[in-house]
């Protein structure tokens, strides 16, 4: 499966590529908010005012790709939360109106699959359309879904993506579970804290992927896999099996993109792999730029594809530089130390 084109909105200025020209921006607040573009000319104003934040970011990244690549046949999206704010608005209306006449917009905008549905309606795409919502593996599941469709020979070009929005509602909910830092820190220092919790973020990344390599191909998604509820030794064994199944060993990799997030629970897995397996590899990191959220591996794939296309990543993304030319790259992310996802990416 090959990436032909892509677009991204994140806490950095990624929509027009300023991350690579103007540099990284760090945050001193507890949330990393997305840098949204000017939607004028991208989304009709009549539609924009009814859209949740997740939907408008997704339409702004997805619709230009659909318009540019008319051969897109289906849409697959990964988002675990959808719009929590709109969900709570709808629930409050149930109480306020005693289950009477409710505003349907809040319900429609609250569901995770409203993104894929909206893109299909606006882009007039009547093919395969689905959304994966399985928390920290929702984007990896979307990638796997696309690969299976290509292997079945049913489709040649698909739009895949992943994204979440941040709001006071889900911040408060997730804080109750201890997912976020209690202490005040700058995102610049996030990866070196080694304390419980991380900093939340938000964003959307979309990709036009195709079954066969073309002249426009940027990078190849060779394989994707996942595992849940393992210890550090079990994770290392799973990784080596994953590479072996794709005809590789750890030494065949030159670079690794790790989802370090400053949380002492999650980072123990990255520490173990780095110490035991990735002693000789370039290591890149990114969550101090984007914040952490369920579908953040979509942002890491966007960053990796930029790297493989010849774009020089900001020095803040380099955790360890061994001077190797990135060609075979492993993306590894875990969610709360429970869900673990791998993607193997290769340059074209």
MIMAR-155976 format. One record per residue (C-alpha): x, y, z. Coordinates in Angstrom, 2 decimals, always signed. Layout:
{px X&py Y&pz Z}
...
# end
This chain:
{px +0.00&py +0.00&pz +0.00}
{px +1.45&py +3.36&pz -1.05}
{px +0.84&py +6.91&pz +0.15}
{px +0.18&py +9.21&pz -2.80}
{px -0.82&py +12.43&pz -1.01}
{px -1.58&py +13.66&pz +2.50}
{px -2.72&py +16.59&pz +4.61}
{px -2.52&py +17.37&pz +8.32}
{px -3.85&py +19.76&pz +10.96}
{px -2.08&py +19.56&pz +14.33}
{px -0.89&py +21.67&pz +17.24}
{px +1.93&py +22.76&pz +14.94}
{px +1.59&py +24.78&pz +11.73}
{px +1.36&py +21.69&pz +9.53}
{px -1.51&py +22.53&pz +7.17}
{px +0.67&py +24.65&pz +4.88}
{px +4.00&py +23.12&pz +5.97}
{px +5.27&py +25.95&pz +8.20}
{px +6.51&py +23.37&pz +10.71}
{px +9.45&py +22.73&pz +8.39}
{px +10.12&py +26.37&pz +7.50}
{px +9.26&py +28.34&pz +10.66}
{px +10.13&py +25.70&pz +13.26}
{px +8.46&py +24.08&pz +16.26}
{px +6.14&py +25.90&pz +18.65}
{px +5.94&py +24.81&pz +22.30}
{px +3.11&py +25.33&pz +24.79}
{px +3.05&py +26.21&pz +28.47}
{px -0.61&py +25.33&pz +29.00}
{px -2.13&py +21.96&pz +29.87}
{px -3.59&py +21.30&pz +26.40}
{px -2.08&py +21.43&pz +22.92}
{px -4.74&py +23.01&pz +20.72}
{px -4.78&py +22.47&pz +16.97}
{px -3.67&py +25.32&pz +14.70}
{px -6.71&py +25.49&pz +12.45}
{px -6.44&py +27.13&pz +9.02}
{px -8.70&py +29.85&pz +7.68}
{px -11.66&py +27.78&pz +6.48}
{px -12.88&py +30.43&pz +4.04}
{px -12.76&py +28.96&pz +0.57}
{px -12.40&py +25.43&pz +1.98}
{px -15.77&py +24.89&pz +3.68}
{px -19.00&py +26.78&pz +2.82}
{px -19.91&py +29.09&pz +5.69}
{px -23.42&py +27.65&pz +5.95}
{px -21.97&py +24.23&pz +6.66}
{px -19.06&py +25.41&pz +8.78}
{px -21.16&py +26.92&pz +11.57}
{px -22.92&py +23.59&pz +12.11}
{px -19.75&py +21.50&pz +12.23}
{px -18.00&py +20.25&pz +15.33}
{px -14.28&py +20.98&pz +15.56}
{px -13.37&py +17.42&pz +14.57}
{px -15.61&py +17.54&pz +11.50}
{px -14.33&py +20.88&pz +10.23}
{px -10.69&py +19.87&pz +10.68}
{px -11.38&py +16.58&pz +8.90}
{px -13.25&py +18.23&pz +6.03}
{px -10.44&py +20.79&pz +5.63}
{px -7.84&py +18.01&pz +5.34}
{px -9.95&py +15.46&pz +3.48}
{px -11.95&py +17.41&pz +0.89}
{px -8.96&py +19.02&pz -0.90}
{px -7.51&py +15.52&pz -1.28}
{px -10.78&py +14.15&pz -2.65}
{px -11.11&py +17.07&pz -5.05}
{px -7.53&py +16.61&pz -6.22}
{px -7.73&py +12.82&pz -6.53}
{px -11.05&py +12.01&pz -8.15}
{px -10.22&py +8.30&pz -8.25}
{px -10.71&py +7.94&pz -4.47}
{px -13.24&py +5.12&pz -4.13}
{px -13.81&py +4.79&pz -0.40}
{px -13.16&py +6.44&pz +2.97}
{px -11.84&py +4.91&pz +6.21}
{px -11.41&py +6.98&pz +9.36}
{px -10.17&py +6.29&pz +12.88}
{px -11.52&py +8.31&pz +15.82}
{px -12.25&py +6.96&pz +19.27}
{px -14.04&py +9.99&pz +20.77}
{px -15.88&py +11.83&pz +18.01}
{px -17.15&py +15.06&pz +19.54}
{px -17.63&py +14.69&pz +23.30}
{px -19.00&py +18.23&pz +23.60}
{px -21.79&py +17.55&pz +21.13}
{px -22.54&py +14.24&pz +22.87}
{px -22.98&py +16.04&pz +26.20}
{px -25.11&py +18.74&pz +24.59}
{px -27.42&py +16.07&pz +23.23}
{px -27.62&py +14.28&pz +26.58}
{px -28.39&py +17.57&pz +28.34}
{px -31.18&py +18.20&pz +25.84}
{px -32.73&py +14.85&pz +26.72}
{px -32.99&py +16.03&pz +30.32}
{px -33.96&py +19.62&pz +29.49}
{px -36.76&py +18.67&pz +27.08}
{px -37.86&py +15.54&pz +28.99}
{px -37.00&py +13.33&pz +26.02}
{px -39.21&py +15.46&pz +23.79}
{px -38.23&py +17.35&pz +20.63}
{px -34.44&py +17.32&pz +20.40}
{px -32.01&py +19.05&pz +18.03}
{px -30.65&py +16.34&pz +15.72}
{px -27.51&py +18.31&pz +14.80}
{px -25.81&py +17.72&pz +18.15}
{px -26.41&py +13.97&pz +17.91}
{px -25.24&py +13.73&pz +14.29}
{px -22.09&py +15.75&pz +15.03}
{px -21.26&py +13.75&pz +18.16}
{px -20.64&py +10.36&pz +16.56}
{px -17.21&py +9.27&pz +15.37}
{px -18.52&py +8.15&pz +11.96}
{px -19.89&py +11.60&pz +11.10}
{px -16.46&py +12.48&pz +9.61}
{px -16.42&py +9.67&pz +7.04}
{px -20.10&py +10.30&pz +6.34}
{px -19.64&py +14.03&pz +5.80}
{px -16.67&py +13.48&pz +3.47}
{px -18.67&py +10.94&pz +1.48}
{px -21.63&py +13.30&pz +1.13}
{px -19.54&py +16.33&pz +0.19}
{px -17.25&py +14.36&pz -2.12}
{px -20.07&py +12.22&pz -3.57}
{px -18.19&py +9.03&pz -2.77}
{px -20.60&py +6.08&pz -2.59}
{px -18.05&py +3.32&pz -2.05}
{px -16.72&py +1.68&pz +1.12}
{px -17.19&py +3.93&pz +4.15}
{px -16.37&py +2.95&pz +7.70}
{px -14.97&py +4.26&pz +11.00}
{px -12.82&py +2.49&pz +13.59}
{px -13.26&py +3.56&pz +17.22}
{px -11.11&py +1.10&pz +19.21}
{px -9.24&py +3.73&pz +21.25}
{px -5.46&py +3.73&pz +20.78}
{px -5.58&py +1.32&pz +17.84}
{px -8.26&py +3.09&pz +15.82}
{px -5.85&py +4.42&pz +13.20}
{px -3.81&py +1.21&pz +12.90}
{px -7.14&py -0.60&pz +12.38}
{px -8.00&py +1.85&pz +9.60}
{px -4.67&py +1.15&pz +7.90}
{px -5.19&py -2.61&pz +8.25}
{px -8.72&py -2.29&pz +6.85}
{px -7.38&py -0.48&pz +3.77}
{px -4.63&py -3.07&pz +3.24}
{px -7.15&py -5.91&pz +3.39}
{px -9.39&py -4.20&pz +0.84}
{px -6.44&py -3.75&pz -1.50}
{px -5.38&py -7.38&pz -1.07}
{px -8.92&py -8.50&pz -1.93}
{px -8.66&py -6.49&pz -5.14}
{px -11.88&py -4.58&pz -4.49}
{px -10.39&py -1.08&pz -4.50}
{px -7.40&py +0.69&pz -5.99}
{px -7.46&py +4.09&pz -4.22}
{px -8.78&py +5.01&pz -0.78}
{px -8.79&py +7.97&pz +1.60}
{px -7.76&py +6.99&pz +5.13}
{px -7.25&py +9.17&pz +8.17}
{px -7.42&py +9.62&pz +11.90}
{px -8.24&py +12.45&pz +14.25}
{px -9.63&py +13.67&pz +17.55}
{px -10.76&py +16.97&pz +19.01}
{px -9.91&py +18.20&pz +22.49}
{px -12.52&py +19.84&pz +24.71}
{px -13.10&py +20.72&pz +28.33}
{px -15.53&py +17.80&pz +28.56}
{px -13.23&py +14.97&pz +27.55}
{px -10.26&py +16.63&pz +29.29}
{px -12.19&py +16.49&pz +32.58}
{px -13.29&py +12.91&pz +31.95}
{px -9.82&py +11.63&pz +31.07}
{px -8.24&py +13.61&pz +33.94}
{px -10.38&py +11.60&pz +36.34}
{px -8.62&py +8.50&pz +34.99}
{px -5.20&py +10.01&pz +35.66}
{px -4.19&py +10.30&pz +32.01}
{px -2.86&py +13.87&pz +32.19}
{px -0.13&py +15.65&pz +34.12}
{px -1.06&py +17.17&pz +37.46}
{px +1.96&py +19.46&pz +37.51}
{px +2.31&py +22.44&pz +35.17}
{px +4.98&py +21.85&pz +32.55}
{px +5.94&py +23.13&pz +29.13}
{px +5.44&py +20.78&pz +26.20}
{px +9.16&py +21.33&pz +25.52}
{px +9.96&py +19.36&pz +28.70}
{px +7.23&py +16.72&pz +28.29}
{px +9.36&py +13.77&pz +27.21}
{px +11.82&py +14.13&pz +30.08}
{px +9.35&py +14.32&pz +32.97}
{px +9.09&py +10.61&pz +33.88}
{px +5.96&py +11.23&pz +36.00}
{px +2.39&py +9.90&pz +35.63}
{px +0.28&py +11.34&pz +32.81}
{px +0.92&py +13.26&pz +29.61}
{px -0.37&py +16.37&pz +27.79}
{px -3.48&py +16.02&pz +25.61}
{px -3.57&py +17.17&pz +22.03}
{px -5.80&py +17.11&pz +18.98}
{px -5.52&py +17.02&pz +15.22}
{px -6.37&py +15.22&pz +11.99}
{px -4.20&py +13.61&pz +9.32}
{px -5.54&py +12.29&pz +6.01}
{px -3.86&py +10.16&pz +3.35}
{px -4.67&py +9.13&pz -0.21}
{px -3.41&py +5.55&pz -0.45}
{px -3.23&py +3.27&pz -3.47}
{px -2.77&py -0.42&pz -4.02}
{px +0.03&py -0.10&pz -6.58}
{px +3.08&py +2.13&pz -6.69}
{px +2.84&py +5.15&pz -9.00}
{px +5.08&py +8.04&pz -10.00}
{px +3.43&py +10.11&pz -7.26}
{px +4.01&py +7.61&pz -4.45}
{px +5.65&py +9.15&pz -1.37}
{px +6.11&py +6.13&pz +0.88}
{px +5.03&py +2.52&pz +1.23}
{px +3.08&py +1.18&pz +4.20}
{px +4.56&py -2.30&pz +4.23}
{px +2.73&py -3.80&pz +7.20}
{px +0.70&py -3.00&pz +10.30}
{px +0.07&py -5.04&pz +13.44}
{px -1.00&py -4.64&pz +17.06}
{px -1.12&py -6.40&pz +20.40}
{px -2.76&py -5.68&pz +23.75}
{px -1.95&py -6.30&pz +27.40}
{px +1.63&py -7.55&pz +27.25}
{px +4.69&py -6.88&pz +29.39}
{px +7.91&py -5.40&pz +28.04}
{px +9.41&py -8.81&pz +27.19}
{px +6.26&py -9.93&pz +25.42}
{px +6.25&py -6.69&pz +23.43}
{px +9.83&py -7.22&pz +22.25}
{px +9.00&py -10.78&pz +21.19}
{px +5.94&py -9.56&pz +19.29}
{px +7.99&py -6.92&pz +17.51}
{px +10.62&py -9.40&pz +16.37}
{px +7.90&py -11.76&pz +15.09}
{px +6.28&py -8.83&pz +13.25}
{px +9.56&py -8.02&pz +11.51}
{px +10.30&py -11.69&pz +10.75}
{px +6.88&py -12.07&pz +9.11}
{px +7.91&py -9.26&pz +6.77}
{px +11.34&py -10.72&pz +5.96}
{px +13.24&py -8.34&pz +8.26}
{px +15.24&py -8.28&pz +11.46}
{px +15.83&py -5.42&pz +13.86}
{px +19.19&py -4.72&pz +12.21}
{px +17.44&py -4.17&pz +8.85}
{px +15.73&py -1.10&pz +10.28}
{px +17.61&py +2.17&pz +10.18}
{px +15.12&py +4.41&pz +12.00}
{px +12.37&py +4.17&pz +14.59}
{px +9.57&py +6.63&pz +15.39}
{px +8.50&py +6.22&pz +19.01}
{px +5.36&py +7.59&pz +20.66}
{px +7.08&py +8.71&pz +23.86}
{px +4.71&py +10.91&pz +25.86}
{px +6.38&py +11.58&pz +29.21}
{px +4.12&py +9.15&pz +31.09}
{px +6.10&py +6.82&pz +33.35}
{px +3.74&py +3.90&pz +32.60}
{px +3.77&py +4.19&pz +28.80}
{px +7.43&py +5.16&pz +28.46}
{px +8.73&py +2.01&pz +30.16}
{px +7.94&py +0.12&pz +26.94}
{px +9.85&py +2.62&pz +24.80}
{px +12.77&py +2.53&pz +27.25}
{px +12.92&py -1.25&pz +27.10}
{px +12.89&py -1.41&pz +23.28}
{px +15.42&py +1.39&pz +22.98}
{px +17.79&py -0.27&pz +25.43}
{px +17.47&py -3.85&pz +24.16}
{px +16.72&py -3.55&pz +20.43}
{px +17.21&py -0.03&pz +19.08}
{px +20.74&py +0.70&pz +20.26}
{px +22.00&py +1.40&pz +16.74}
{px +19.05&py +3.21&pz +15.18}
{px +17.96&py +6.75&pz +14.47}
{px +15.12&py +7.50&pz +16.89}
{px +12.49&py +10.17&pz +16.28}
{px +9.79&py +11.45&pz +18.66}
{px +6.77&py +13.69&pz +18.17}
{px +4.22&py +13.86&pz +21.01}
{px +5.81&py +16.96&pz +22.54}
{px +4.77&py +18.62&pz +19.26}
{px +1.28&py +17.17&pz +18.89}
{px +0.16&py +16.16&pz +22.36}
{px -1.27&py +12.70&pz +22.93}
{px -4.65&py +11.44&pz +21.71}
{px -6.10&py +8.13&pz +20.56}
{px -5.46&py +8.53&pz +16.82}
{px -2.10&py +10.31&pz +17.11}
{px -0.33&py +7.54&pz +15.10}
{px -1.87&py +9.26&pz +12.06}
{px +0.27&py +12.31&pz +12.85}
{px +3.36&py +10.10&pz +13.24}
{px +2.69&py +8.53&pz +9.83}
{px +2.36&py +11.99&pz +8.26}
{px +5.67&py +13.04&pz +9.86}
{px +7.38&py +9.83&pz +8.73}
{px +6.13&py +10.21&pz +5.16}
{px +7.53&py +13.75&pz +5.16}
{px +10.88&py +12.36&pz +6.27}
{px +10.90&py +9.72&pz +3.54}
{px +9.97&py +12.29&pz +0.91}
{px +13.22&py +14.12&pz +1.66}
{px +11.92&py +16.76&pz +4.07}
{px +14.27&py +17.50&pz +6.94}
{px +12.48&py +17.12&pz +10.27}
{px +12.97&py +19.74&pz +13.00}
{px +15.84&py +18.92&pz +15.33}
{px +13.30&py +18.75&pz +18.18}
{px +12.02&py +15.50&pz +16.62}
{px +15.43&py +13.81&pz +16.81}
{px +15.80&py +11.73&pz +19.98}
{px +18.92&py +9.90&pz +18.81}
{px +20.84&py +10.46&pz +15.57}
{px +23.05&py +7.64&pz +14.31}
{px +23.61&py +9.32&pz +10.95}
{px +21.74&py +6.65&pz +8.98}
{px +19.68&py +7.50&pz +5.89}
{px +16.01&py +6.76&pz +6.68}
{px +14.73&py +4.01&pz +4.37}
{px +13.12&py +1.32&pz +6.52}
{px +11.27&py +2.89&pz +9.43}
{px +9.28&py +1.32&pz +12.26}
{px +6.51&py +3.32&pz +13.91}
{px +5.64&py +2.13&pz +17.40}
{px +3.04&py +3.67&pz +19.68}
{px +1.28&py +2.50&pz +22.81}
{px -1.86&py +3.81&pz +24.45}
{px -1.73&py +3.88&pz +28.26}
{px +0.76&py +1.01&pz +28.15}
{px -2.09&py -1.34&pz +27.16}
{px -2.60&py -1.12&pz +23.41}
{px +0.47&py -1.40&pz +21.19}
{px +0.56&py -0.65&pz +17.47}
{px +3.29&py -1.14&pz +14.84}
{px +3.60&py +0.20&pz +11.32}
{px +6.46&py -0.60&pz +8.97}
{px +7.14&py +2.21&pz +6.48}
{px +9.52&py +2.19&pz +3.54}
{px +10.70&py +4.88&pz +1.17}
{px +9.74&py +4.73&pz -2.52}
# end
